[in-house]
Amino acid sequence: MTIKDLIRYGKNKLDKNNIDESLLKSKMLLEYVLNKKREYLMIHQDEDVKKSDESLFLCYIDRLIENEPIQYILKKQQFMGLELLVNENVLIPRSDTEVLVENVINLVKNNYSKTFKKVKKEEINILDMCTGTGAIIISLAKYLKDYNIKYFASDVSIKALDIAKENALRNNVEINFIESDLFTNIKNIKFDIIVSNPPYIEKGVIKNLDENVKKEPVIALDGGIDGLDFYRKISKIAKEYLNKNGFLCYEIGYNQKESVSDILIKNGYVDISCLKDYGENDRVIISRKG
Ligand SMILES: C[S@@+](CC[C@H](N)C(=O)[O-])C[C@H]1O[C@@H](n2cnc3c(N)ncnc32)[C@H](O)[C@@H]1O
């Protein structure tokens, strides 16, 4: 088949199986298989595709029909303008999480002076707990280059940490990665900022999620019966790990503002503020150690 025929074939097959954005996805898969840019496909529409490439393309179309997220097939996702490696062992970073990163960047800029820290040779320590692909900590390291910051990131999943390490390498940033069930393996260190996008979906809701979300690791989604397990555990222990006036910053579910604020208040955190994502949903909570 030619490039044009294959794109059309893929699109029609996706349409028949109710996969959205069928044309775009068909084009993206063929670009990936041929290792060519979109422009090439447009200019060479009548070029014949090799049998082996055709089979691979059709195999990827079938994987989409099985509800595999396209990011897992293409092995990449854009986040904060950076390209990140993803696979089935990690949550695909969401654009909502960019709001958390943007707010932590602002928080650093508003509370810490680069020159002061450099002159005094002091460092700020930032920990990203439940790092997954490393999306949050890698973006912070990338966009806060002028600051004297030491970056740490932890996850309980070794497979996720392998992806995060590769992402740090590809994006040329230095992060200290720690394999740890929450704070268990984090010893002898205090942080100025702890940031986390922990699993926060209610256990009972997981079975009703979109089929392609259900292909993501359950360990990255399951926040316990009421979705709040991680906020309770992290908020309780984080106090011991935060420096005086240190910040605890969370991504939250759209309906978790009140419950997470309550957890923070009960644990003595102060200056609690909630910020919305671009869809006007409550998405980020920032608090300070009291
Ligand atoms: C919602 S994902 C967040 C991934 C990434 N930070 C992001 O924003 O895209 C949650 C992450 O928490 C990790 N996780 C789950 N249980 C954990 C635990 N007990 N200790 C540390 N990390 C855990 C999962 O492996 C997963 O990578």
The ligand as a Tripos MOL2 file, in Angstrom:
@<TRIPOS>MOLECULE
LIG
   27    29     1     0     0
SMALL
NO_CHARGES

@<TRIPOS>ATOM
      1 C1          0.1700    9.4330   39.9590 C.3       1 LIG1
      2 S1          1.7420    8.7060   39.6300 S.3       1 LIG1
      3 C2          2.6850   10.1900   39.4750 C.3       1 LIG1
      4 C3          3.8040   10.0930   38.5330 C.3       1 LIG1
      5 C4          4.4950   11.4450   38.2190 C.3       1 LIG1
      6 N1          4.9310   12.1140   39.4300 N.3       1 LIG1
      7 C5          3.5950   12.3670   37.4520 C.2       1 LIG1
      8 O1          3.1440   13.3770   38.0180 O.co2     1 LIG1
      9 O2          3.3150   12.1060   36.2690 O.co2     1 LIG1
     10 C6          2.1340    8.0960   41.2170 C.3       1 LIG1
     11 C7          3.4890    7.3880   41.3980 C.3       1 LIG1
     12 O3          3.5380    6.9490   42.7690 O.3       1 LIG1
     13 C8          4.3020    5.7760   42.8430 C.3       1 LIG1
     14 N2          3.9900    5.0920   44.1170 N.ar      1 LIG1
     15 C9          2.9240    4.3330   44.4210 C.ar      1 LIG1
     16 N3          2.9990    3.8900   45.6820 N.ar      1 LIG1
     17 C10         4.1410    4.4150   46.1960 C.ar      1 LIG1
     18 C11         4.7820    4.3280   47.4790 C.ar      1 LIG1
     19 N4          4.2420    3.6120   48.4850 N.pl3     1 LIG1
     20 N5          5.9470    4.9760   47.6720 N.ar      1 LIG1
     21 C12         6.4910    5.7200   46.6530 C.ar      1 LIG1
     22 N6          5.9450    5.8250   45.4240 N.ar      1 LIG1
     23 C13         4.7830    5.1790   45.2030 C.ar      1 LIG1
     24 C14         3.8960    5.0060   41.5970 C.3       1 LIG1
     25 O4          4.8660    4.0420   41.2580 O.3       1 LIG1
     26 C15         3.7530    6.1370   40.5680 C.3       1 LIG1
     27 O5          4.9480    6.2850   39.8490 O.3       1 LIG1
@<TRIPOS>BOND
     1     1     2 1
     2     2     3 1
     3     2    10 1
     4     3     4 1
     5     4     5 1
     6     5     6 1
     7     5     7 1
     8     7     8 2
     9     7     9 1
    10    10    11 1
    11    11    12 1
    12    11    26 1
    13    12    13 1
    14    13    14 1
    15    13    24 1
    16    14    15 ar
    17    14    23 ar
    18    15    16 ar
    19    16    17 ar
    20    17    18 ar
    21    17    23 ar
    22    18    19 1
    23    18    20 ar
    24    20    21 ar
    25    21    22 ar
    26    22    23 ar
    27    24    25 1
    28    24    26 1
    29    26    27 1
@<TRIPOS>SUBSTRUCTURE
     1 LIG1         1 GROUP 0 **** ****
